[in-house]
């Protein structure tokens, strides 16, 4: 570990001093959520916060994105932190003073927390600028929920002039506040998407509602392939995170199947259905397609139908850079405590992350940031209408991200 104990204490002190400001900012963001491609108010609020830190701030990057650079020496390396900004089309049911004021929209995935940690990290590092052996770039990314924001930011130059030597990210998670979970391999899976189309066999005349019924049957048999199901309660989630820490062999070889017809516009989707496949590696994605075909072939033949599957999208796996994780782990452990640093030996199979696109270009690592406080009814269950966090995670996240950015600059 290159960070000294005195510097570590200073980071803790500065993060604590920032907490009232961060609490206010997180609640303001939480109250005013914006969907992907609509994050203009969010961007304006974040830009104003960053302007007070006297950073080099660029707005309107890749849509509503922001890049904030803390430059200490242009001849020295740069490291980056990426945080996201957008909300979800989920109506919040929490009865808290800072609940969403936008009907049908809420920060149910914690991006308000992430953006606030971005500001907190920038503020702490600004205070320590004279001690930094390099530069820091904070990337505030829009459109993560649409999986379009990372590529938009990259194409707009987020990883250029200069090219960062590494990039970090964190995502709030349903584990106790104060904890951070890490992995030195697969963090989140990518996916393959297919469009399925059911057609009558040659010479067979079938009504449209019959094609729709067969499409629905196709979805049901595909879903029946699932061994793993998203935990719905805090107790189920605790158990599942325990399995991830154990690294059960069959969990390390997971495949998760999704399949559905278009419930909103069924008339425009006669005989069609969507398929999503997440898996622990590319070989398992291919195996999943074989299994799907093995299920659909007899079903469609019995219904006097043919079917075709057209690949319509994919995303790479989000795999942490092993050396980067291990080179910063001693500093992270010292910063938040050994008992709060949790190793995961299997990935969470149900979500994906467009952070994967950054680490196709430069080394990167993402971490799970504990946000749950069951004693206060805050479970940090992602994409749920009662999502909320213990806001002390703002301090934990700021300390952790600051320490890992600094440690990476200190490592030659």
N, C-alpha and C positions, 0 to 999 in steps of 0.2 A: 504494500500500500504506500502510495506516494504522498497522500494528504496527511498533514501533521494533525496531532490531537488538538492543538490550539486553533488551527483553521477549521477543523470539524466543529468545535465549540462555537466558533464565530458564525458558521453557517446555521447552526441550530438557533442561536440568538437572533440572527437577522430574520429567519423564517418565522419565528414566534412574533417578532415585531411587526411583520407583514400581515399576520393573521387577521386583525380587524379589517384591514383593507381588502383582503382576499375574501373574507366572509361577505362583505357588502357587495363585492363584484359578483361573486358566484350567485348570490340571491337575485341580483338584478338581471343577470343572464338567465337564470332559471325562470323568472317571472315573464320574460319576453323571448320565448323560443322562436326560432325560425327554421323552416324546412330547407332541405338542400336547394341550392341555387337562389335562395331568398335571404341569405344571411347578411343583408346590408346594414341593418340596425346593429346586429351583433358585431360586425366588423368595425363600425363607427365607434362603438363603445370601447372595444379592445384597443383600437388605434389611439383613442384619447388617453387611455391608461398608459400605453407604451410611450406616447409623446412626453409624458411627465418624467420619463426615465432618461431622456436625451439619448435615444438610440437612433440608428439609421433605420427608419421605418418606411416600407413600401406597401402601399395598399392597392387593391384591385388586381392582385396577382392570381392568375388562373381562375378568374371569377371574382369572388369576394374575399380571396385569400390575402394574408398579410405576411410579410417577411420582416422580422426585426433583427438587425445585426448589431452586436456589441463588438466593436473593432478596437483591439488594443495594439496590434502590431501586424500589419499586412504581410510581413515576411514569415509570420508564424502560422501554424495550422489552425483550422476551424473545425469545430464540432457543432452538431445540430440537434435540436429537440423539435419534434413534431407533435402538435396538439390539434384536435379537430373542434369544429364549431357548430355543426348543424344538429337539429332536433328531429323528432319523429312524429308522425301523424297518430298520436295516441293521446287520448284525453286524460288529464291528470285528475286523480280522485283524492290526493292527499289534502288534509285540512291543516295547512300550514300558512303562515303569513306571506310566504314567498312563492306560493303555488302559481302555476302558469295562468296568465290572464288571457291567453289565446285559446279559444275553444278548439278542442280537437288536436292540439299540438302541445308537446311537452318534451323536456329534456329527460327522456326515459332511458337514455343510454349513457348519461354522465358526461356529455361533451362540454357542458357548462363547467364541470369540475376540471376537465382537462385544460380548457382555455384559461381558467383562473390559475391553474398551476403553471401554465406558460408565462403568465404575467408575474407570478410570484418568483419563479426561477430567474426571469430577466431582472427583477428588482434586486434580488440577493446578489446575483453576479455583477450587477452594476456597482454595488457597494464594494465588491471585491476586485474590481477591474484592475487595480494596480498590482494585484497578486496573480493575475491570470497569465499563463505562458502561451497565450493564443487568443483566439476569437470564438464567439458563440453566435449561432444563428437560431432563432426561434421561428418555426414555421407554423402559422395558424391556418389550418387547412379547412376549406368548405367541402361540402358534398361527400363526406365519408359514407353516409348511409346509402347513397346512390352508387358508391364504388367508382366514382368518376373524378373525385377531387384530387387524389394523389397524382394521377397521370396529368391532370391539368396543371398542377403546381410544378411538376417536374418539367413539363413542356414549356412552362413559363420561366424556367431558369432557377427553380428553388435549390437545385443541387449544383449550381454553377457559380463561377466568379465570386468566391473560390469554390472548389469542390470540397465539401466537408470530408474529414477523414473517417467520420462515423456519425450515425444518427441514432437517437434514442426516442422512445415513446412509452407512455403508460396508459393503462385503461382501467378504470374503476371496476371492481369485481365484488361478487357476493361472498367475501371473506372478511373477517373482523378488521375494523379500522386499526391502523397501526402496522398491519402486516403488508409485506410485498412478496409476491410469488414470482419465481424466476424459472426459466427453462433454458438449457443450452442447445436445444434442438427445435423440433416443430412446436410452434407456439399456438398457431391457429391454422386450420386447413384452408386451402383454396377450394375451388369448386368447378364443376362442369355443369352447364345448363343445356338442356335439350328441349326441343319442341316435338311432341308426339302428335301424329295425325292418324286417325282411324278412317279407313276408306272401305266401301263395299267391295267384295271380291268381284272380279270381272263377270258381268252378266247377272249380278245380284242387285236388286233394287231394295234399298233399306231406307225407311223414313229418317229424317234428321234427328228426331228424339231418340231413335235406336242407336245412332252413332254416338250421341251424347252419353247414353247409358253405358255403352261399351267403353268410352273414354273414362268415365267415372270408375268402372270396374278395373280398368288398367291402373288407375291411380291407387286403388285400394290394394291391389296385389303388390304393387311396388312398395307401398308403405309397410306392408306386412313383412318385408325383408329386414326391417329395422330391428337391431338388437338393442341399440341405445336410444333413450328417449330423454328429452330435455326435462330436467327436474323442475317441478312446479311449486314445491314448498321449501322452506328454509331447511327442514330436516333432510329432505331428499338432496338438496344442494350440498349440505355439509358432508353427507355420505359420499356424494360424487367427487367432491374435491379431495376427500380422503383416498379414493381410488386413484385419482390423478397423482397424488403424492406417492402412492405405492407403486404406480407404474405397472398395473396388471398387464400381462402379456397380450390378452385379447383386447384390452382397451388401447394398447399401442398399435393395434391393427384394425382400428375402427373404420366402418363405412356408415355414413348417415344418408338416408334416402329421403327426398321430398318429392311430392307429386300432387298436382291439383289442376282442376279445370278453372276457367275464369268465371268466378262467381258474380263479378260485377257486370260483365257483358257476355252472358252465355250464348246469346243469339249470334254473336260474331265469332264464336269459337266452336261451332258445331264439329264434334268429333275430334277436337284438339285438347291437348293437356300439356302442362309444363312439368319438367323433371329437373330436379337438382340433386347433385351427388357431391358430398364432401367425404374425403377419405384421408387416411394417414400418409399416403404416398401415391405417386402416379400409377404404380402397378395395381393398387387396390381400386383406383378409379376405373381402370380398364376392366378389372374383374367385376366391378359393380355393373358395368354396361352389359357384360355377358350374362350376369344374373337377371338383369331386367329383361333382356331378350328371351331368356329361358322361361320367364313367367308370361311374357306377352304373346309369344308364339302360339301356345295351345289355346289360350283364352280367345285370341282373335280368330283363330281357325274355327273354333266351335261356334263363334258368333257370325261366321261367314264373312269375315272382314280381313283385310290386310292392314298393316300399319307401317309407318316409317318414322324414324327418329332423326331429327336434324339438329346438329350441334349449333347452338346459338350464343354461346358465351362461355368464358372460363376466366379463372383468376389463379395466379400462382399461390403456392403454399407460403405461409409466413413463418420462415425458419430463422431463428435467432443465430447470430454469428457467434460460434462457440468461443473463440479466443477473446472476443470483446466482452462477452458475459463473464468469463473467468478472470480476465484482467481487472475488472472493476468490482468483482464480488467481494473481496476483502474490505474495500472501502464502503460498499453498501451495507455489509454486515456490521461494520463498526458504527455506521451512521444510525441505523435503526434497531440494532440488537440482533444477536444470533437467533433468539427465540421468535423474532418477527420476520425472519428471512426464510421463506418457504420454498424448497425445491420441488418442482413438478416434473415427474418422469413420464407423463403422458399429456397430450394436448387436450384442450377443451374442444370437443368435436362439433359443437353446434353453431359456432359463429365463424365469421371470416373478417379480414381486415385488409384494407387497401394500403396499409403500411408496407405490405409485401412488395409493392412496386418500388419503394425507396431502397429496400435492401437488395433488389436486383442490381442496383447501381453502385451502392457503397455498403460497407459493413454496418449492420444495425441490430438493435435489440429492443424488444418491447417487454414490459413488465405488467403484471396484474397488481393493481393498487387496492388494498382492502378498504371498503367503504361501509361495511355493515355494522350495525349496532342493534342486535335483536332485542335488547332490554328496552330500547326506545322505539321499537317497531320500525326500524330502518334496516331493510334487508339487502338493499342494493341489487335486487334481482333485475337484470337488464331487460328492457323492452316490455315492462309491465306498467300498468296505470298508477301503481302506488310506489314507483321507484323513488327512493330518496337515500341519502347517505348521512353518516356521521361526518360533519364538516371538518372535523379535525384531520381528516384525510388530506385536506388542502395543505396542511403543514408537512405531513409525512411525504406527500408527493413532491412538494417543493424541495425539501431536504434531499430526497433520494435523487431527483433529476439533477439538482445542482451538484451534488457530490460526484455523480457518474460523469457528468460533462467535464468537471474539473479534473477528475482522476484520468480521464482519457487524454486531456491536454498534457497532463504531467508525464504520462507514459511516452517515452521516446520511441 
